[in-house]
């Protein structure tokens, strides 16, 4: 394997307010919850912690508020091994998310951006040295879309691979997509992308439909796509990988809140240690599988020892190359 290289995550840092419920309430309905907890979260911070806990060299670019949550959120990042020199405070509340988790492990999330929306395009120029030193850059859509656009341009100029998690779902312009090396939508985000492109979409993306869906997304200029199919694994396609379906590791889910973030952090880490994309995706599936077996976003992220234990005791998920 090659020497490990630096991962830079540009994104959100939130406090997660989690209510555990027997089921999702309907509109206007009040139900009694089972439990309540707070966890450090935010898609950016989650992905940074996921990669760092595996042993990655990770730096975070983000914004926190000036409230009593900010110090703890910063400490949580640092305790996980994330470099926080580029995490600054702004006069806004720190970002937060209200999360409902069902007894079956499903979730529903409302994100309040707060300080995360103060990460502006010009701020990235202040941190250009950190971006230049990166071997891979990760971002999500819990920061302003114009910041994501500028980040993609910087990544292209610097020649750094750019992984974009298009969550929460929103329209993405061709100017953003053409600079994305790896786009990693889940099923609902894939449906949103297809609808924006003018194609019919189904909330449940089947394995048989994945090749055609991937082709439509790749036609926008994205270099590679990884379709996250939840408990059914992932499908990869693009210029740097053969079209391949990777099956999931089978585990009993407790909380799926940050499974996608675990996957992205694990995938980025695996690429930086020299794994080819299909093997990196298989590794990332193991990271995500462990994350759903315990509660919370960042607390659920596994160590490299835990991933190695899972992959040594459970048969590797099957990978099936797809030919057209």
Secondary structure, DSSP 4 states (H G I P E B T S, - for coil): -PPP-EEEEE---EEEEEEEESSPPPTT-----SEEEEEEE-HHHHHHHHHHHTT-EEEEEEEE-SSHHHHHHHHHHHHTT-EEEEEEE-SSPPEEEEEEEETTS-EEEEEE-GGGGG--HHHHHHTHHHHHT-SEEEE-SSS-HHHHHHHHHHHHHHT-EEEE---S-----HHHHTT-SEE---HHHHHHHHHHTT----SS--HHHHHHHHHHHHTTT-SEEEEE-GGG-EEEEETTEEEEEEPPPP---S--TTHHHHHHHHHHHHHHTT--HHHHHHHHHHHHHHHTTSSSSGGGPPPHHHHHHHHHHSPPPPEEE---
